[in-house]
Amino acid sequence: MNIDSARLTASLDALGRLGAYTDELSGLQGVRRLAFSKEDGEGRRHVVAEMKAAGLEVTIDRIGNVYGRRRGRDDGAKPVMAGSHIDSVATAGRFDGCLGVLGALEVVKTLNDAKVTTRRPLVVAFFSEEEGARFGTDMLGSAVAVGRIPLERAWGLSDADGKLVKAELEAIGFLGAADERLAAPHAYVECHIEQGPMLRAANIDLGVVTGVQAICWHELIITGRSAHAGTTPMSLRADPGVAASRVQLLLRDLVNCGRFGADLRATMGVTRFFPGLVNVVPNRVVATVDIRHPDDGVLRRAEAELVEEYEQIAADEKVTIVHRQTARTPDIAFSTKVQDLVAGAASARGLSMQRIVSGAGHDCQELARLCPAGMIFVPGEYDGISHNPRELSTPKQCADGVNVLLDVLTTLAEEEGP
């Protein structure tokens, strides 16, 4: 069987129009569908309608995760699950997460067209707030589903405007009634764009994902003292902006020092100055730190050194630095069985492949706590750029990945056992 590439492309285009915006710098159309926003609600209703049109039974849980179930010949057997997310960052393209959800739905449509019923049920899922772009914790919905984050804690998270997860879910009509804890499926497979340059640079058709590197996020609240920008001598200032700058330079030094190898990644993605006036020394800066490494032990050492340096910078600059860990996930190895199925399916279709570690976090790493899980990476154009309106995987690249997803899901769904 082969999926309908044109139908998949049309599905991606249709969802991409919901939450569309025009990027000021490039003039390109991007996607801004932050979790639990009005635009996310529109996208969710669109995908739910597509699920129902494909004959799936849809349920929504108490953290807003959505599951579309296709019956199997042995309908009591554990299902095989596939999916991803449809929420986005504020400067997204059309493919991140959406390819995994709509690709899994395209698999269902292909099976419907062929009048094939698998032994096990199939479930197409999309999980809430995978990006962490609004409420500060990535993989939120899937982490709640597997029990890593308690529901009440997730409900109590707030965005920059003080709006709470639970209230925002309710506002868009996706505060579901189903139990948020997910029963272990037979397996989970996710098709996703690589979001990096490796596959495209090597002219490789697909990535067989071996796992996800460890990730740690901090929120920093750096507090100093407001003062007049023209009359306050530099020696008398307690400037949190200077402290934030030193933290950012520290991140670069940690990456370049060699003590943590060549694979440490470090980013300060947010800096907000208060009161934010041109002629006033700020009294507070809110900033974020994102550090990642394929080895959790190495990441822990880097984090410990970072926290020690926060204290030194605070003392030097006469400010206080309070850090809060907003996300922490260890490195995750994916099922070798699922990896081998992906590799075998790619080979059978004449596609080249490469084993690859994911630098980004994904819902699949949470599902790997419950069942054998794995990912298929699709290369991207423009050096694999992502979280950017230029994000692009061609119709052939997408179809290659979803055809392999079709093969792997149908193989898993025919396996014997409970």
Sequence and secondary structure as in RCSB ss.txt:
>XXXX:A:sequence
MNIDSARLTASLDALGRLGAYTDELSGLQGVRRLAFSKEDGEGRRHVVAEMKAAGLEVTIDRIGNVYGRRRGRDD
GAKPVMAGSHIDSVATAGRFDGCLGVLGALEVVKTLNDAKVTTRRPLVVAFFSEEEGARFGTDMLGSAVAVGRIP
LERAWGLSDADGKLVKAELEAIGFLGAADERLAAPHAYVECHIEQGPMLRAANIDLGVVTGVQAICWHELIITGR
SAHAGTTPMSLRADPGVAASRVQLLLRDLVNCGRFGADLRATMGVTRFFPGLVNVVPNRVVATVDIRHPDDGVLR
RAEAELVEEYEQIAADEKVTIVHRQTARTPDIAFSTKVQDLVAGAASARGLSMQRIVSGAGHDCQELARLCPAGM
IFVPGEYDGISHNPRELSTPKQCADGVNVLLDVLTTLAEEEGP
>XXXX:A:secstr
    HHHHHHHHHHHHTTTEEE TTT  EEE   TTSHHHHHHHHHHHHHHHHTT EEEEBTT  EEEEE  TTT
TS  EEEEE     TTB S TTHHHHHHHHHHHHHHHHHT   SS EEEEE S SS TTTS TTHHHHHHTTSS 
HHHHHT B TT  BHHHHHHHTT    B SS    SEEEEEEE  SSHHHHTT SEEEEEEE EEEEEEEEEE  
 EETTTS GGG   HHHHHHHHHHHHHHHHHSSTT S  EEE   EEEES  TTEE SEEEEEEEEEESSHHHHH
HHHHHHHHHHHHHHHHHT EEEEEEEEEE  EE  HHHHHHHHHHHHHTT  EEEEEESS  HHHHHTTTS EEE
EEE  HHHH  SSTT    HHHHHHHHHHHHHHHHHHHT    
